[in-house]
Amino acid sequence: MKFYNREKELQLLQEIEATSRDYSQMTVLVGRRRIGKTKLLLKFIEDKPAVYLFVSRKSEAILCQQFVEEAERALNIPIGQYTHIASLLEHLMRISLIQPFTLIIDEFQELENIDRSIIGDIQRVWDLNKDRSHINLLLSGSIYSMMRHIFEDEKEPLFSRASHIIHLQAFGTNTLKEILHDYNPNYTSEDLLALYTFTGGVAWYVELLMTAKAWSCKKMIDTIFREQSLFINEGKNLLIEEVGKEYGIYFSILECIARGINTRGEIENAIGVKEIGGYLSKLDKEFGIITQHRPIYSKPASKSVKYAIADNFLTIWFRFFYKYNSYIESGNFAQLKDIVVRDYPTISGLMLERYFRQRAKEEGKYTTIGNFWDKKGEHEIDIILVNEQDKLLRIGEVKRQAKNIEQHVLQEKAEYFLSLYPQLATYQQELLALSMLDM
C-alpha cells in the first residue's frame, strides 16, 4: 500500500530536523502498535543522512554490535567497538558535530527492559553533549504506559528532555475514504463503515484488508474472521505487555465494555468483582485503552459515567474474538462468522455515531463535541456539536438507515436538552438527521 496522509507530521519532522542543524533535538514519537510509526519515520528519512536502530530484547553488548554495524553502513565511516549504548550514543553525537544526521531508535522503551540503568546513562550523555552537537534524535515506542513513564514522570532521568512529543493517531475519515476509493472506486457507505468499524483507521489493519482485496463489508468479515487470520491473537498480543500479569481481570472488564456493559456498577456485577475503580483508572489514565464519557456540560465530578474502549479494533476483538474464544479453539469459524453478521448492525450503528463525532472533530469547527443522556435514559442524544464563538448548536440523531430517524422525537429531545441549558437557547440551532447516506 502506498504512503497515505501524515503531511502534518512530516512537516513537523522537517522543521525539527532543520533546528537540529543548530542545536540537537530529541523528539519522542508514540502511538499504539500497527499505527504506522516506523513507516512514517522511514518515509521521513528517505534521501537523508540517517541511522535507523531497532531495539530488540537482546543483551546490551549484542545490541551495540548490531547498532555499530548499522551506523557504519549508514554513515559510511568506521565507528569502533562498543558494549554500552550510552557510550555509542556519545560517539554518534560527536560525529554529528561535523556530519549532522538523524538517529532513530525504534521501540525505545525496550531499553528499560534490558537494563534500567541504560536510560539514566543516555540522559547523562545527552545533557553533556546536546548543546554542541547537531544530532536529530527520534525515539519511537509502542507501549504507551512505558513511554509515558520514561518521558513524562518527573522522577525519571529523561523527564523534560524531549523537545517534542508526537502522538501519532490513526487515519482520519477522509483518508479512509481516499484509500477505499483507490482500491474500490465503487465502494458503498456500508463498505466505508465496515472499514472504519474493523480498523479504526489503524494503518496496518487497513493495509492487510486492502492487500487481501477485502474492499467490501462482506469480504472484510470473511477475511478477519477466518481460520489462520492474523487478527485472532492481535488483541492479546497488543495488550498483555501493556497491562501486565493481571491481564485476566483487565480483559474481563474490556469484554464487558465491548458488549455494552459500560458503567462501573454494571461491570462489577457482570464480573463479580467489587471495587474495580483502580483497574478502570489504570485502563484510562495509565494505559489509554478506555475513555470516560459524561453527558455534555455535566460537571467533571459527575458520577454519570459510561466507559468505552477507545480503539475500534480492540472493541471488535473483545466483542467477538475474546468472548467467543471457544469457537476459535474448536475451529468453528463458520458459527463465529454467523454471530458477527448477526451482531454487526448493532455494533456498526454505535461505530457510526463515533464516525460522525470523529469527523466533526477533524473539521475543526466546534469547541465542544459530545452526546447526552439523562439519569432515566429517556432523553438520549447521539451527537451534540457546539461552537461557542459563532453561537452555533447542532443536535443530531444517528441511525444506520435514515428512515428510522423520527424528526419529532429528535425535536422533543432537543427541547428537553435546552430546558436544562437555557444559555444555549439564543444559539443558532440545527437538528441533524445523520445516517449512512451522510458518510
Secondary structure, 3 states (H helix, E strand, C coil): CCCCCCHHHHHHHHHHHHHHCCCCEEEEEECCCCCCHHHHHHHHCCCCCEEEEECCCCCHHHHHHHHHHHHHHHHCCCCCCCCCHHHHHHHHHHHCCCCCEEEEEECCCHHHHHCCHHHHHHHHHHHHHCCCCCEEEEEEECCHHHHHHHHHCCCCCCCCCCCEEEECCCCCHHHHHHHHHHHCCCCCHHHHHHHHHHHCCCHHHHHHHHHCCCCCHHHHHHHHCCCCCCCCCHHHHHHHHHHCCCHHHHHHHHHHHHCCCCCHHHHHHHHCCCCCHHHHHHHHHHCCCEEEECCCCCCCCCCCCEEEECCHHHHHHHHHHHCCHHHHHCCCHHHHHHHHHHHHHHHHHHHHHHHHHHHHHHHCCCCEEEEECCCCCCCCEEEEEEECCCCEEEEEEECCCHHHCCHHHHHHHHHHHHHHCHHHCCCEEEEEEECHHHC
